[in-house]
Structures are given as C-alpha cells and as structure tokens.
Amino acid sequence: MASLDRVKVLVLGDSGVGKSSLVHLLCHNQVLGNPSWTVGCSVDVRVHDYKEGTPEEKTYYIELWDVGGSVGSASSVKSTRAVFYNSVNGIILVHDLTNKKSSQNLHRWSLEALNKDSSPTGVIVSNGDYDREQFAENPIPLLLIGTKYDQIPENKRNDVLARTAFLSEDFNAEEINLDCTNPRYFAAGSSNAVKLSRFFDKVKYFIKLAISLQATKVR
Amino acid sequence: LTYLVNSPVFQVLFFGFGWLFFMRQLFKDYEVRQYVVQVVFSITFAFSCTMFELIIFEILGTLSTASRYFHWKLNLYVILLVLIFVVPFYIGYFVVSNIRLLQRQRLLFACVVWFTFMYFFWKLGDPFPILSPKHGILSIEQLISRVGVIGVTLMALLSGFGAVNCPYTYMSYFLRNVTDSDILALERRLQQTMDMIVSKKKRIAMTRRQMYQRGEDQSKQTGFWGIIKSVTSSPSASENLSLIQQEVDALEELSRQLFLETVDLQATKERIEYSKTFQGKYFNVLGYFFSIYCVWKIFMVKFWSQHISFILVGIIIVTSIRGLLITLTKVNSAIPPSCVSPQGMYFVSSVLLIRMSMPLEYRTIVTEVLGELQFNFYHRWFDVIFLVSALSSILFLYLAHKQAPEKHMTP
C-alpha cells in the first residue's frame, strides 16, 4: 500500500558517472570528498519542504537509493539488484556528459528498473506491492541529470546539449546538467533547484494519486 | 596464390579483425577515447595471430621456406618493437600525464620512466641462464629471451590456475546445494537492513534539522546567550548523532556483505541449473577428463604426451586468453594501455611454449629464427611455475570452498 511515509527515488546510471557524488550533493549540500565504488546500494535521505512558505507546508524525507553496477552485469547481479527496485516512486537517471555510451545505456537502465515491480524470487516487501496495472497510463516520474558538465570542451557544448535535449524528450523528463563538485548548481532559487523541486512534487503527486485510487478500490 | 597470401592483405585482415574484436568485446559498454590504444592493441593482436598462422603453415608445409623465414623475422621485429618500445613508453606517458605535478614536462618524464623500465628489463636477464656469451648486446636474442622469461612466467601462472579452476568451476561435485528459500531469506535480510539504514538516516536528518532550527548549530555559539545555551543544553543531542552514525556505518557494511553473498548464491544457483542442461553435462564430463590430465601433468609423466600436450596446451592457452579477456572486461575504469602490454608478452611467449610442445621435426625453423636460446631452460621454468601456481590455486580454492558453506547457516 503506497503511503506518504516513504518516498523512494532510485538513482540509476553507469559506473563512474557520479551518482554517489550527486546524491551526496542533494542530501548534504556538500561536495563528496572521496568518492569510491558503490557496492550494492547506498541510501541517503534528503529533506524536502513541500510547498514551502505556504500554509500547506510539510516536510518530507525523500530516500535516494543509489544503485551501483553496470547494465552489462552478470544476471546474478541483476537479479540481486532487483531487490532494490521494489515500490519505487520516482527515478533519477544519471549520465556522464562526456561519455556517450552512458547516455545510451540509460534506456536499458530504465527498462531494468521499470520491469521489476517485484523481485524474481517473490520477496514481499512490508511497505506494499506496487500495483502496475493501475498505473499503466501514469508511469513513474523520471528526471534526467547529466554530470561532468565542466569537463566538456567549449566547442562541443552545443552538440552535447542538443543530444541531451533529445534524450529528455525520449524519457519525457526534465533535464539538469551540472558538475557534482560545485554546490552552486543547486543553490536556492536557481533553475536547477526549481526543476528538482518540481520533480519531487510530481513524485508526491503520484503517490497521493495512488493512495486515493486505492481508497476508491477499497470502497 | 602463395603471393596473395603473403601480401599485406592478410595482415590488414588480421589488423581489422583485432580492431573489431577490441571495439565490440572489450569496451562494449564504455567509451574509449584514445585511438592510439586501439591501434596498438590491434597491431599486437594482428601480428600475434600472424605468428600462430605461420606456425600452422610450418607444420602444413605451405609457402616456400624462404618466404616463411622472411615473414617470421618481420613479425618478430615488429612485435618486439611494439612491446619493448611503443607500449611501455605510452604507458609511462599516460601515467605521467595523470599526475598533475608532472604535467608540464610530460614527454621528458615519460622518457625517464621508459629508461627505468629498460634498466629493469635488462637486469631481468642476469639471474637466468638464458644466453650463451657469443651474442652481442642488441641482438634479437637478448630481447626475445627477456620477453620470454616474463611471458613464460605469466603463462605458467595462468595455466596453473586455469588447470585447477576449470575443473572446479565445471564439475558439479563441487557445487554447493542452494535452494530458493536460501536466496529468499538472504534477500529479506538485505531488504530489512536497507530499511533500517533508511530509518536511522531519517532520524539523523530530523535531529540535525531540529538542532539547526533551535540554533544549536555550533558555528553560531557566540555571545552571552550562546554560552548559556551551550552550558544548559544537553550535550546528548550531538553525542546521539555520532552514535547513530556509527550504527549506520556498521549497517551499511552489513548491507554490502549481504549483497555480495546474495549475488554469490544467485550465481551458484545459475551454475546448478546450467549443469543440468546438455551443455552443462558435456562440460562436466570434460571437466573430469581435464582434471585427470592436469593431475597427470602435475606429476609430470613424460610418456607419449608430446602430441596430447601440444593440443592441450593450446586449449589451456585459448581458455586462459578468454578468461584473461573476460577479467579485463570486468575491470571498469582501467587505464586502457595496461591491457595491451601483458597481452603482447603473452603472445610472444606462447610461441616459445608451443615450440616446447611441438613434435621434434617441426622445431627446426623455429630454432633457426629465434636463434640459439636455451630452450631447455624455458621448459623447466614453465614446469616449475606451473606446479607452484597449480598447487597454490588448489590451496586457495580449498580455503574458499571451506569457508563458504558456513556463512549461509543463518539461525
């Protein structure tokens, strides 16, 4: 049963694109000093103020699940990873702007996550089964983030940005391009911060939708 | 027809094949931006294949002796040139350019690294009785002999490990029994651990926020009221925080271990399923035969093993190459040039070893081309290293096998 107590967002992408740095930046507003290879999955929590400044303001804790590995991993690794994909409310797809392959692999990543609504060995997770049938028309919200923006040479910037624009259309998602070693990209009020807020609001909107649909189902 | 085969067309074909293989297999999911690496690898691969091809021609008697001789010489010179000059220099250059301090004088430092490499490479020759004194300093035999030592050692290590690991992997006798409920139980534990980590991190975030809102932020302890606050407020808040953080660190370590164990169990389960298929059974039988041969080889019975050993050394070489390349593909952000150098040495020494296993009559031209190296030394050195490697692999696998079943006895 979906509930607003848990908001779970997956952070997916190839090895080395900067997911761990990104998650650390989102959760602690600090740059990660010593990034190392993620084994399995590392979770972090971001405090998000929903509708800040309005009477409806509420504080949510968004769980960011940073899943390590590559799309070409052995099937034993993939079936184990599926444990983390249970009851997901949103997905952040991360790719490296200097590496075309990482962008191409995002399609496979999103397929891997979206096709696994429960792990193959049928683990029943305590915070609910995600009923896909009801959400055929409402897919899980996606956000596209491109990293290592500072490492693109000046003359190639336009090509890269054009390419990522196509990608974001493919996924029907917003896109953010940044450099994870620079905290100012998510400074309050910047366009990136606004896009991020919008994404999390969308995630919560879908959760509320799920709750209300389940309520009508009960009746 | 013979002229056609001799021609550069063949070389180019092999070159192209190496290039394609490199692009497809090794770097399927990642992008390689340095074209020099690809070119060097393809050249090494192409010329190594040509060497194998020449051996086969030698046995079959195709082409004239003179043209074969010419091609041998050409091949060897090119490969040695690449192995000893190009590759180490490029590796040095790459490593140096990654160190920010030395960025300015990249070329100079790369040359320094190369000279150091050459010094140690030369010194390598001293402890081994590989040359007769009548050879000059820069003769081809000097270089080949050293490359040979390195390559033979590598190959013996790999074959020793491969000889032990291959039967272990394929023989179902060694497969532990894994049931679905085992995997389920582990996955449940992993999920619970992740949930615990999440709830603790939420508490940390919440506590931090409350501390910030109450102005308990340490950087704001200024002025009179600040001092009063720091005295009266319970120190337990931040102590609590570090306690929870320690618990989180421990839980994260646990989650990583559980993840790896689950992957291991899944892999074992897949292997069990594979062993039930026709292919699996075929390999199982092969595994038994292979292990018998390996045991035999370890105890070095020199019967009419020459012909068999030629074929089997060939198989071991091929599977080791395959295993090596598979291992390379698993290395994620490896510096690409580091793949190339051992590969080249590997190929050159493969020639030497094939010569060892070849029946007597075909040895003449190889001897003629490679000069008067002390082949007996290489045979003995290979056998020693092979034995050492095989025995240590047996020990290692035994320990690993022993340790594993006990971990899954969950209460």
Interface residues (C-beta under 8 A of the other chain):
Chain A: R6 D14 S15 G16 C27 W37 V39 G40 C41 S42 V43 D44 V45 R46 V47 T59 Y61 E63 W65 S70 V71 G72 A74 S75 S76 V77 S79 T80 V83 F84 N86 N99 K100 K101 S102 N105 S119 T121 G122 V123 V125 S126
Chain B: K28 D29 Y30 E31 D180 I183 L184 E187 R188 L190 Q191 M194 D195 I197 V198 K201 K202 I204 A205 M206 R209 E252 S255 R256 L258 F259 L260 T262 V263 D264 Q266 A267 K269 E270 N332 S333
